Amino acid sequence: MVFRKKSKIIGIDIGSSSIKVIQLSDNNGGYTLSRFGMAPLAPEMIVDGTIMDSVRCVETLQNLLKDQSISTKDAVISLSGHSVIVKRVSLPQMTEDELAESIKWEAEQYIPFDINDVNTDFQILNTFVDPDGKPQMNVLLAVVKKDKITEYTSLVIEAGLRPVIVDIDSFALENMYGINYEVKEGETVALINIGASLTNINILQKGMFAFTRDVSIGGNKYTESIQKDLGLSYENAERAKKGESVEGVDSFALDSVVESVSGEIVNEITRSFGYFKTASGNEKIDKIMLSGGSSKIKGMDNFLQQRLDLPIEIVNPFRKIEIPPEFDSNYIRDIAPLTAVAVGLGIRRLNDK
């Protein structure tokens, strides 16, 4: 979705619990952080990825842009959830122009939506010859419902911006990882981003997209379970989830609730790994790179490591991004795991693929 070419772009990650804005400047093949801001959203403003209160969301975004003195108008946003389908498919080899003409009909067999209700895009990953000697190609197919695109682009437009690129969360995670971490020969990496209402699971083989799945469980589930089981207000449940001291809360009972929800997340991750292994025939995942707000829940990385029997590393999206001295380094370090999608959006440029 490209309207006009501009040199400066801002990435906007619109989540269920916060909006994050970022601006990265090019720096001799790398990137320098120019602007970053994050503002919380009340829990009723965006529910399960659906914008319930666009007026307050627009106001939050406008205030965030003002606070960060951002004048750039061209914005990159991303989508995820049940309105988004990403698949890796094999098709007979053809030119990119030929595929562009036929992709709508090729996509129809892979999606549960009316083809007229979606936007489709694609990227040719590689070519190969099948066992019958016929030339084939692996294609990354992305399908998004038009009403979901309209919902989020309208919010950005109402805030006075131009949505020049609409990305997908899993691709943003992949781009973030690509600029910060080296690809090891033969390595299979799972990027797991546990957000407020969704968990994005994205598996890369040799640094290339292999599988993705969005699961409808995240940090909000911890808060809801703590509220219900321990009889706390929303605010106190949020504090307890983050490991802050809350009067009258039994630590053993709290740990039990947190572990129960973490177990649900582990089950969904395990199920996703099973889907990937069945589809690809690859039995090996080498490590997990963890991000998102819930990655900061006390003991989350150790819990996942023990239950999944895989090495876990917390992602640092700023690992190879230059941070100027005017930024609070402690703050950047603290919020880094929450910025994985935002950084992936911030590195996008018009006309890239």
N, C-alpha and C positions, 0 to 999 in steps of 0.2 A: 504494500500500500504506500505508494510514493507520489507526493504532490509536487514538490519542488526541491531543488538541490541547495543545501545550506552546509556550511562548514562545521557549525556547532550544533550539537544535539544533546538533549538531556534524557536520561533514562528514568522512567517512573514505574516503580513497582507498587501496584495497588493491591494490597492484601486485605484479608478480613480483619486484621487487628491494627494495621498501620499503613501509612503511605510513605514510601521512601523516594527521594529524588537524588540523582547523582549526575555530576558532569565531570567527564574525564577529558583532558587535553592530550593530544598526541605529543610524544616526546622521543624523537629519534628511534622509532620503531617500538617504543613502549608507551606507557601512559602515566600521567600525573593527575592526582586528584585535585580538581578545581573547586567543586562544590559538593556538599553532602548534607542532607537533612532528613529527619524522620519525625513523623507526627502520629500519635496514636489515634485509633478510631474506636468509638464506642461500639460495644458488641452488637448492637442492633442496626448499625449502619450498612454493613455488608454481611449477609448471612449465606453461608455455603456458596460463596462466589457470586451471589445475586445482589446487586446494588439496591438496597431498600430505601435509602435516604440520600438521593443524589445531591440535594441542596447542601447538606452538611458536608458531604464528601468534597464537593466543589470548593466550599469555603475552606476546608482543611488544606486542600491542595494549593489554593491561591495564597493562603497565609504562609504556607511552607515555602513557596516560591519567593514571596516577599521577604521572609526572614533570611533566606539564603542569598538575596539580591540577585536572583536569576532572571535575566532578561531574555534569554534564548526562548524561542517559540516552538521550534521543531522538537517533537518528543517521540520517544520509543516506549511502547507499553507492551505488556505480554498477558497471555491468557492461559488458563489451565482448567482442569476439571472435566466433567462429563460432556461439555459442549465441544471438547477438543479431542480429536483422534489423530494419533501419529502411528504410522505403520511403515515397516520396511518390507517392500514387496519386490518380487522378481518379475520382470516383464521382458518380452522379446526386444532385442536391441533396436533402437531407433534414434533419430536425431532429437536434440532438445526441442527444436521447433515442432517436430511431429508429435512428440510427447505432450507439448503444450496444447496442441489441438485436441488430443485424445484423452488427456488426463481426467477430465470430468467423467467420462464414461468408464475409464479404468477404475476410478475411485468408487464408483457406484456400488460395486460388488463387495467393498470392504466396510461400508458404513451403514449404520442403522437409521440414518436420516434421509429425508427426501433430498435428492441431489440439488434441487433448486433452492433449498434452504441453507446451503453451505457455500463457503468459499474454499477453494482448494489451491494448494501450492505443492511444489515438489523440488527435489534435488537428486540428480543422478550421482550415486555414490561410486560405483565401479561397474566394469563389464566383465563377463566371463563366458565360457563355452560350456553348455550343459553336457551330460553324458551322451546325448544323441548327436552332439556336434553342432548344435544350434547356438548362435550368439545370443546371449541374454544380458540383462543389466539389473543391478540392485538399485532400487529407487526409494528415496525417503519421501513418503506421502504425508502431507499435513492437511487436515480438514477441520474447519471451525464453523460453527453455526453463525449465520449472518446476524441474528438478533443479539448474540453475545458480543460480537464485534461492535455493533451499533451501540450497545449499552455502555461499553467502556470508552469507545472513541467519543461518544457524546459527552461523557463526563469531562474528558480532557479538553474538548472544544469549548465547553461551557466555562472552563477555567481560563480560557484565553489562549490555548495552545493549539498547535497543529500536529495531529498524530501521523507522522510520516512513515512509521514502521510499526506493524503489529506482529510481535514475536510470540513464541510459546515458552512457558517457564522452563521446560526441560532443555530446550535449545539454548536458552540464556545460561543455564547451569553449565552446559557443555562448553559454551564460549568462555565463561569465567574460568573453568578448569583449564582450558587450553592455553590461556595466556599466563597462568600461574604455576603450572606443574608440568614436568617432563613426562612424555609418554615412553614407557618401558616396553621393550620388545615382547610381544605375546601376552601383555598384561590385560586382564579384564577388571575394570573398576566400576563399582556401583556408586553413583552420586545420589545421596538421599537427603532431601531437603524437607524437614518437618516444620511446616508452617502452622498457622493458627487453625485452619479448617481443612487443609489438604496436606498430604505427604506426596512429594514428587519423587519417583524412583526412576533413575535414568542410568542405563548400563552402557558402558563404552568398551569396545574391543579394539585394541591397538589405537586408542584415541578416537575411534570412530563410533558414531551412534549405532547401537545394536538393538536396544529395547527401551521402552518407556511405559510407565503406568502411573496414573494419579489415583490416590486412595483417599477416600473421604474420612480421614481421621487425622487429628493434629493436636496442637496445644490446647484448643478449646475443650477437648474431651477431658483433659486433666482438670481444668477449672470446673467444668460441670460436675465431674465425679467427686471432686473435693467438696464442692458446695453441697451436693446431695448427701454424701456419706458422712460428712463431718458437721453439717448444719451451719456452714459459714456463708457470709455475704459474698457477692461476686468479688468485691475489692479484696477481702481477706483471703479468699480462695486463690486469687491471683498472686498475692504476696506469699502465701504458703507454697504455691507451686514453684515460685522462684527461690525458695529456700530461706525467705525472710521469717523472722520470729513473729508468730501470731499468738496472742494470749489465749490460753485454754486449749490449744491444739496439741493432742498427743502425738509425739513424733513417730511412734510405732504405727499408729493408725494411719497417719499421713503416708508413711513409707509404703504401707500395704496398698493404699489407693493408687499411688504413683506407679508402683510395680505392676499392678493389675492393668492399668492403661498402657504402660510400656509393653506389657505382654501382648496386648491387642495389636500394637504397632508392629511388633516382631512377627506376629502371625501373618500380617499383611505383607511384610517384606519377604518372609519365607515363601508365601504363596506366589509373589511376583517373581522371585528367583526361580521357582518351579516352572512358571509359564515361560520364562526366558530359556531355561535349559531344555525344555521340551521343544520349543520352536527352533532353537539354534543348534541343538545337539552338543552344546558346550556345557560340561559339567563343572567348570571351574570359575569361581569368582575370587579374585586375589585379595581385594581389600574394599573397604567402604570409606567414602569421603562424606562426612556428615556436616550438614548445615541447617539453618533455620532456627527460629526462636527456641524450639524445644530441645535443640542440641545443647542448650545451656542449663537444662534441668539437671540438678545434682545427680551425678552417677550415671547419666544416660549413656555416655560412651562406653563405660565399663559394662553396663547391663547388656547393651547390644553385642559387645564383644564376646561376653560369656555365652549369651543365648545363641548367637549366630556362629560362634567359633571362627571369627574372622577379625583381622586387624582393623581397627577403627582409627581414623584421623579426623580431627575437627578441621574443616576447611578454613583457610585464610584467604578470602577473595582479594585482599590487598597485598598479598605476598610479594608480587613483583610490580606493584604500582607505587610510584614515588609519592610520598606523603609530605607536603610542604610543612615547615615548622609552625605555621599559623594554626594547624589542626592540633587538637588535644590528642596526643598519641595514646594515652590511656583509654580515652573514650573510643577511639577508632579500634583499638585492640579488643575492647569489651564488646562492641556491637558487630564486629567483623562477621561472625557466623550468620547474622541476620541479613547480610547484604549480598548474598551470593547471586540472587536473581537480578538485583539492581545493578551490580557490577557487570553482569553479562549483558544487560541492556545498554549500559553506558558505553560499552566498547563498540556498539553497532554504528555503522556509517552507511549513508545512503549508497545504494547500488552494490553493496556487498551481498554475499549469498550465504 
